[in-house]
């Protein structure tokens, strides 16, 4: 039975990649960034070439305020994706996270697919486990092992309640998780963050998490891939398959999450992920309070292929778009962009 569960976990990894690429799993909700615009500054009074995108995260310097969001791991296909993304993240100075490492904890043969430190030796690297696993036998030791296995700078615990409800093998007991997250934070040696998986973290929840000691919040809002819809295509249960359609627009839009959290004035880093597509949206996210911007689904299609040049160019394009947007409003640094007055609702 235990071996069968391990096989299911690994098989699910490749199924997730294939479904995300080839099925209509886009959340019908938008990120909300289209409701914002930057007022153009015709006299920026700065040198475009002098615009500085650098920042820091988890005590690591980044050349740009970007994160390759946690996506995959556990299989040969996932290994190749992670390695390619890690190489370019290192070259461009972006931070990077790996997908859920439950497979690595349960099956030693899958560990190598997550071990990307040799491809990204200097950037901030995040380990990743599902928070709900703290109710299914995982604890501080497993969290510490996930960090140690990939020499990570931090650990992110992901919240995916509705994905688990629609997942055929889902773990749905989310009782008392906040206290267990707090116990991990108190015991583990690296910073701990919490992320959603595409349905968003609101201000109230973010406040509770930060009060429990969380170092960073990745809002992972609605507007990109819906993991309810991904699980729909894995489901043999007709009830769940049909019910998934009622949740096609479920979730808190990414921009709304940022707005809500900004009002709380929390002392924690904020990452904006969930449907992010380009550098202009990234600029809007930073102006709404994000410290970093995470790209996941937008990077996946090219990362499964062999055209490294196009992958690299995608990273470069996103950076150029952010830099051009900053020039268009006369903001020379990421810190200035965070406090800009040039963003407005349409």
Secondary structure, DSSP 8 states (H G I E B T S, - for coil): -HHHHHHHHHHHHHHHHHHHHHS--B-SS--SGGGEEE---S---S-GGG-B--EEETTEEESSSEEE-----SSHHHHHHHHHHHHHHHHHT-EEE---THHHHH-GGGGGGG--TTTSSSS-EEEEEEGGGGGTT--HHHHHHHHHHHT-SEEEEE--HHHHHHSTT-----TTHHHHHHHHHHH-SSEEEEE-SSS---HHHHHHHHHTT-SEEE---BSSB-HHHHHHTT---HHHHHHGGGGTT-S-BHHHHHHHHHHHT-SSEEEE-SS--SHHHHHHHHHTT-SEEEE-HHHHHHHTSS-HHHHHHHHHHHHHHHHHHHHHHT--BHHHHHT-S-EEE-
